[in-house]
Amino acid sequence: MAKKKITELTEEMLSDFLAENNLELYHSEFIKEGKDWFLRVYIDRESEDGYVSTDDCEKVSRFLSKRLDEEDPISQNYYLEVSSPGMDRILYKEKDFARFAGHQVDVSLYKAADGKKNFSGILVGLIDGNIVITDEKDDQLKFPAEQVAKTRLAVVF
């Protein structure tokens, strides 16, 4: 089964279960690292005061593992990992950019712009296909989304 089909099936399997448990699917991926395959599922809570506990991860892991064993859609051996996206989460979807507007982010580009590939600033949002941040000089920087390798929340202490 193709990687995209596996993640789509995972999303289908989890949809109702996550909603019943006041959780949401943040991201999923089926990837090969070295000789091993991993099905990684990142769960989250949208509420400001909400957080994902290890109990939540365990509950989702047990549920998904059972469903995957029953349907057995993945032919090769793999490891199932369920976790929260973490404090330094990668932003994937439009709603992630809207939710975390005003937060400090790190933006990595595929190719250098002005001699740099990495930028930091306050996220303004995803606007007209551009990831927009305000840097430490209060300049607004715009990066076409297709040129951005990764936008990640910065951990600020």
C-alpha positions in Angstrom: 0.0 0.0 0.0 1.3 3.5 -0.9 2.5 5.7 1.9 -0.2 8.3 1.3 -2.9 5.6 1.4 -1.6 4.4 4.7 -1.7 7.8 6.3 -5.2 8.4 4.8 -6.4 5.1 6.2 -4.8 5.9 9.6 -6.7 9.2 9.6 -10.0 7.4 8.8 -9.4 4.8 11.6 -8.7 7.5 14.2 -11.3 10.2 13.3 -14.2 9.2 15.5 -12.0 7.9 18.3 -10.0 11.1 18.6 -13.2 13.2 18.5 -14.7 11.1 21.3 -11.6 11.7 23.4 -11.4 15.5 22.7 -8.3 15.0 20.6 -7.3 15.8 17.0 -4.9 14.3 14.5 -2.1 16.9 14.1 -0.1 15.0 11.5 0.7 11.4 10.4 3.5 10.0 8.3 4.7 6.6 7.1 8.4 6.8 6.5 11.5 4.7 6.1 14.5 5.5 8.2 17.5 3.2 7.5 16.1 -0.2 7.1 13.0 0.4 9.3 9.6 1.7 8.6 7.7 4.0 11.0 4.0 5.0 11.2 4.1 8.2 13.2 1.0 9.7 14.5 1.0 13.1 16.2 -2.1 14.0 18.3 -3.1 17.3 19.8 -5.8 19.3 21.6 -6.8 22.6 20.2 -7.8 24.2 23.5 -5.3 26.7 24.9 -5.1 25.0 28.2 -5.2 21.5 26.7 -2.2 19.3 26.4 -1.6 15.7 25.3 -0.6 13.4 28.1 1.3 10.1 27.9 -2.0 8.4 28.9 -3.6 10.0 25.8 -0.8 8.7 23.6 -1.0 5.2 25.1 -4.8 5.1 24.6 -4.5 6.2 21.0 -1.7 3.8 20.4 -3.6 0.8 21.8 -6.7 1.7 19.8 -4.8 2.2 16.5 -2.6 -0.9 17.0 -5.7 -3.1 17.5 -7.4 -1.6 14.4 -4.3 -2.0 12.3 -3.9 -5.6 13.4 -7.5 -6.3 12.5 -7.4 -4.8 9.0 -3.7 -5.5 8.4 -3.3 -3.0 5.6 0.5 -2.6 5.8 2.4 -5.4 4.3 5.9 -4.7 5.7 7.0 -4.6 9.3 6.9 -1.2 10.9 7.0 0.6 14.3 3.9 2.5 15.4 4.7 5.7 17.3 2.1 8.0 18.8 3.1 11.3 20.4 2.2 15.0 20.8 3.7 17.4 18.2 5.9 18.9 21.0 6.8 22.4 21.9 8.8 22.8 18.7 6.1 21.4 16.4 6.3 21.8 12.7 3.4 23.8 11.2 1.8 21.9 8.4 -1.7 23.1 7.7 -3.3 26.5 7.2 -5.1 26.2 10.5 -1.7 25.6 12.3 -0.5 28.9 10.9 -3.6 30.7 12.0 -3.6 29.1 15.5 0.1 30.0 16.2 0.1 33.5 14.7 1.9 35.7 17.2 4.3 33.0 18.3 8.0 32.8 17.7 8.9 30.5 14.7 12.0 29.3 12.9 11.6 29.1 9.1 14.0 27.0 7.0 14.2 27.4 3.2 15.1 24.9 0.5 17.4 27.5 -1.1 19.1 30.5 0.4 17.5 33.9 0.2 19.8 36.9 0.8 22.5 34.4 1.6 20.5 32.7 4.4 18.4 29.6 4.6 17.2 30.0 8.2 15.1 32.9 9.6 13.4 33.5 12.9 10.6 35.9 13.9 7.1 36.3 15.1 4.6 34.5 12.8 2.1 36.8 11.2 0.5 33.9 9.3 0.1 32.1 6.0 -1.1 34.8 3.7 -1.8 34.4 0.0 0.5 31.4 -0.2 3.3 33.2 1.7 4.6 32.4 5.2 4.9 35.8 6.8 7.0 36.6 9.8 8.2 39.8 11.6 11.9 39.7 12.4 13.9 41.2 15.3 14.3 44.5 13.3 10.5 44.6 13.0 10.8 44.0 9.2 8.1 41.8 7.7 9.6 38.9 5.7 7.5 36.9 3.2 8.5 33.4 1.9 6.5 31.6 -0.8 5.2 28.4 0.9 6.7 26.2 -1.8 10.2 27.5 -1.0 9.9 26.7 2.7 11.2 23.4 3.8 9.9 23.7 7.4 8.3 26.2 9.7 8.7 25.2 13.3 7.6 26.8 16.6 10.6 28.1 18.4 11.2 27.1 22.0 11.7 30.4 23.9 12.7 30.4 27.6 
